[in-house]
Amino acid sequence: MTDTGNADAVVIGSGFAGSVAADRLIEAGLSVVMLERGPWRDTVPVRSMGIAERTPFPRGGALVTDTLRSVHHRWLPKRGLTLNRRGLIEIFFGEGLSSMCSSSVGGGSHVYSGLFRYPQVEAFWDGICDGMSNEEMAPHYERVLARFAMITPTAALKIPHQAHERFGPDDPMQGPASTPPTWLGFLYPEEIGKHRRVTDENGIERTELDYDDPDSHGFLGSPSGAKTTLDFLYLAPLLKRGLVLHDLAEALTIVAQPRGMPARYRVDYRDHRSGELRALHTDHVILGAGAINTLKLLLHSRDVTKTLAGMPRLGKRIGGNGDLFAFWDYNEPGRNLSTGLPFHGGFQLKDPNYPIPLGGGGWPAAETYPLPRFLKERIKRAAFTNCMGVDAMDGSLSMEDGRLRLRFDARNSPIYDQVKATFRRVSEVTGRRIYYPKNPITVHALGGACMDRDAEHGVVDAQGEVFDHPGLYVADGAAFPRIPGGPPTFTIAAWASHLGEKLVEKLRHAV
Ligand SMILES: Cc1cc2nc3c(=O)[nH]c(=O)nc-3n(C[C@H](O)[C@H](O)[C@H](O)COP(=O)(O)OP(=O)(O)OC[C@H]3O[C@@H](n4cnc5c(N)ncnc54)[C@H](O)[C@@H]3O)c2cc1C
């Protein structure tokens, strides 16, 4: 094992949680090392940053070899099957719930649909523990929103495939009865139809959003930089201000050090370029690996290497955010759903017996799929549809004999039956079949290291610090005390901002 030095804080993961937390720490003058297991992606903005080693998003034949990074299933090897360390997507097949996430410098910002919303649950942060409330969190949401320069969708933006464009007044489906405040993270053109290459004040180049370009917005990445991603928005300025970022560097174990050692924690990681095992020493570890991977690291460190202890509620209260994804054989002649934005907005059945709004979009970059032309054309007319909602948050993640086990019983959460009934009804009234899985697949696994009032009820306190491990923090959605029931990323970023601010305040008081 090679010792690679010390830092005030080690941040694990470069997604929303890791990037926003690191931003707060660097702003306060702390030394920060960030570990990210994925590679830099080959995009217009990343090229303009001068990053030499970049990995393209999977397109064409590479979709077969480069899309999947790793797969976890109870019949596969204990640590999962790693297919391609530069792959984009990771899947955890669990019992009753499966979870999907991604791997890149910039984390899920490359694959997400660019949609920010507040939690659907009002008073999301209220009444859990002292020092935490909606009021406390409000400035953090505002700060994140301002930084992302998000845009509110309006008719002036002429976004294609929205419900009002697709469904006439007599159709059984319409736009949703009400839409909560929504923001979209794309660089819109000053003039629709003209898509300029622009350079911002930091020298970052991007191409403005082109609705007709099917390659640049979806969940297979945005090579043009039209989608706002964290690699250039947060990490580029942080690198200039001293952030040390190791890409293709996977944290394996967190080791609590005995009293008297110069640092409280050692973080062991693997450099995937050399294969070498390395170690960092720090007083502050910020976990932002995405909920399931953060829990995996904590469970592995407590139950396999036994280098952390305690955390009796670790892995309890996991939810899938009510996500249910389905394949919709939409097939409207002449409509290419692979264009436009990744998310085509919400729609709802007029029938009051089915009050749940659904969302969805097309299959991105379909033109590049290694398939015969007629199939590609068919996929361009197909869609995915989905729903989110509040589930029972009663799943669990555990480490059993060195193997991760994710368990969830969707029958305890009425939301799933309601959504399935809505899917069936939409199929009936449109004559276009929706195919959905028996058990939910989520891209929003949350909980498992929940914020609460003490270690008997949760894993972290109102500042995100693990109860029985000072200096160890959970910055991502694993810490959520409730299920938001809508897109969670805005809330993850706001939580990471709060956590970073509180850590800095604590250090200032300690001086
Ligand atoms: C197809 C898709 C569409 C989505 N659309 C939306 C949307 O529109 N709105 C919304 O709110 N949410 C959306 N999401 C969810 C969103 O992507 C996540 O909520 C968000 O990315 C979570 O942020 P995070 O920082 O917690 O984790 P991530 O963004 O996943 O970042 C975690 C990073 O940590 C890295 N990592 C993991 N383990 C380790 C390790 N051991 N060592 C080092 N690095 C590690 C990963 O490679 C990853 O880059 C979508 C997700 C998907 C898959």
The ligand as a Gaussian input file, in Angstrom:
#p B3LYP/6-31G(d) Opt

LIG

0 1
 C      -31.170000       8.089000     -16.143000
 C      -31.225000       8.953000     -14.912000
 C      -31.931000      10.157000     -14.954000
 C      -32.026000      10.947000     -13.798000
 N      -32.683000      12.137000     -13.864000
 C      -32.799000      12.905000     -12.747000
 C      -33.424000      14.178000     -12.779000
 O      -33.826000      14.677000     -13.815000
 N      -33.563000      14.863000     -11.618000
 C      -33.100000      14.369000     -10.427000
 O      -33.296000      15.000000      -9.398000
 N      -32.420000      13.207000     -10.383000
 C      -32.243000      12.469000     -11.515000
 N      -31.530000      11.300000     -11.469000
 C      -30.876000      10.914000     -10.213000
 C      -29.553000      11.662000     -10.040000
 O      -28.647000      11.280000     -11.029000
 C      -29.004000      11.324000      -8.641000
 O      -29.971000      11.688000      -7.666000
 C      -27.737000      12.118000      -8.345000
 O      -26.776000      11.918000      -9.325000
 C      -27.210000      11.686000      -6.975000
 O      -26.125000      12.510000      -6.647000
 P      -24.944000      11.941000      -5.732000
 O      -23.891000      12.951000      -5.679000
 O      -25.524000      11.423000      -4.498000
 O      -24.413000      10.643000      -6.515000
 P      -23.824000      10.560000      -7.983000
 O      -24.166000      11.742000      -8.778000
 O      -24.209000       9.215000      -8.491000
 O      -22.247000      10.608000      -7.765000
 C      -21.570000       9.623000      -7.054000
 C      -20.197000       9.455000      -7.686000
 O      -19.428000       8.664000      -6.778000
 C      -18.656000       7.762000      -7.517000
 N      -18.322000       6.626000      -6.650000
 C      -19.140000       5.632000      -6.235000
 N      -18.483000       4.794000      -5.425000
 C      -17.217000       5.273000      -5.320000
 C      -16.063000       4.830000      -4.624000
 N      -16.078000       3.739000      -3.854000
 N      -14.906000       5.541000      -4.762000
 C      -14.874000       6.670000      -5.543000
 N      -15.950000       7.109000      -6.230000
 C      -17.112000       6.429000      -6.107000
 C      -19.513000       7.393000      -8.687000
 O      -18.726000       6.921000      -9.760000
 C      -20.220000       8.703000      -9.001000
 O      -19.543000       9.431000      -9.986000
 C      -31.403000      10.508000     -12.608000
 C      -30.670000       9.324000     -12.587000
 C      -30.560000       8.550000     -13.724000
 C      -29.725000       7.276000     -13.679000

